[in-house]
Amino acid sequence: MEETIMFSKTPAAARCIALGLLVGGVLLVAAPTGAGVLDASWTAPTTNTDGSSLTDLASYRVYYGTSSSPCPGASFFQVASSTPSPSPNQTITVRLTGLATGTLYYVSVTAVVTRGAESACTTSANAVARLDFAVNPTGTMNFGSVNLGSSADQTFTVSNLEPATGGGTVSGTASAPAPFSIVSGSPFTLGVGASQAVTVRFSPTMSATATVNLTFAADRDTTSRIVTGSGTDTTPPTVAITSPTSSSTYSTGSSPLTLGGTAADHVGVTQVMWANSRGGSGTASGTTSWAASGIVLQLGTNVLTVTARDAAGNTATASLTATLSNTAPPTVAITAPTAGATVAGTVTVSASASANVVGVQFRLDGNNLGAEVASPPYSVSWGTTTTANGTHTLTAVGRDAPGNTATSAPVSVNVSNRTIRHKKH
């Protein structure tokens, strides 16, 4: 009686057939008919239908076709068994070649013993035939840290793995979303055994990590590689003062002062600030074109520093040395003694002065009378006994911080000290 062979005692094993595309493969367009491949796998049978151990397994028949029930049929691959007595859970894998790429195929398997008896067909499985090619490297490609405004390139290799006999041409494209782009190597057309480099560029536009899928596509299938990179911003902005002058120094007689200028950054300026070495600081209005108003200057030298900042915290500065001079001359006047007064003994000479005066020097007949008085009340003691009797002129010279001076109107007084005469005996 003819012996019948089954795949396994259990229904699950009898259905254990898997078809699928090669992991990492790339499907391509316009592949010639007869160049497609499929990979099929199944679990080897271990027993006969009567429960006895299988000891004379010779081969398998892998039936295929475009109908959902290819087995039994005229189209099959004969696959020799590596052992007449397969061990439990042994997986058999075979590649079907010469198929039409892009076509959905159904596959079913039978087992054949040495005497020619054939088992029943497994439940069919299906998949789409494709060309055989690869993309390397596999896994995630890290472009590392790249400064904003710069870029980094990495290379992938696409290879046509079709067999020399019956193999087809591989044609396809590669694509990636921003901030990644394809620099070269796409589209590609590869003969059997040929390879081509595809260069991918990372051009970050913000300080962040970007992770996208790099896609290789052809025919009706795609394969992807994960690419990732981090954008960093270490480039400082630029800033310039253009108003009231583009020079490094400026002199003025008025306060407050308004500064104006420009700033730039390859990503963007977020803030412009100012500070005065003599006190005061603030934030300018605007960024790429900015203005800082109401800057109060102190008499003398003021170093005004403008700082531009970008989103990453990088900064740049520009400075202007502004000198405030007092254009209003100081004023001073003798208040005592009054003009025409007769004085004798010790007299207090007093003067009044404007608020910008920082020192008053009294003078008698054009000569300094005592030391300069640095703060009000402005007065000096005059011992008239050392001065000859008669008419004399008093003046006061007021001085401001920048060194401007003004002389009061002269005041004439009459010195009259009593002369003591000694009698002769």
Buried (B, 14 or more C-beta within 10 A) or exposed (E): EEBEBBBBBEEEBBBBBBBEBBEBBBBBBBBBEBBBBBBBBBBBBBBBEEEEEBEBBBBBBBBBBEEEEBBEBEEBBEBEBEEEEBEEEBEBEBEBBBBBBBBEBBBBBBBBBEEEBBBBBBEBBBBBBBBBBBBEEEEEBBBEEBBBBEBBEBBBEBBBBBBEEEBBBBBBBBBBEEBBBBBEBBBBBBEBEBBBEBBBBBBBEEBEEBEBBBBBBBBEBBBBBEBBBBBBBEBBBBBEBEBBBEEEEBEBEEBEBEBBBBBBBBBBBBBBBBBBBBEBEEEBEBBBEBEBEEBEBBBEEBEBBBBBBBBBEBBBEBBBBBBBBBEEEBBBBBBBBEEEEEBEEEBEBBBBBBEBBBBBBBBBEEEEBBEBBEEEEBBBEBEBEEBEBEEBBBBBBBBBBBEBBBEBEBBEBBBEBEEEEEEEE
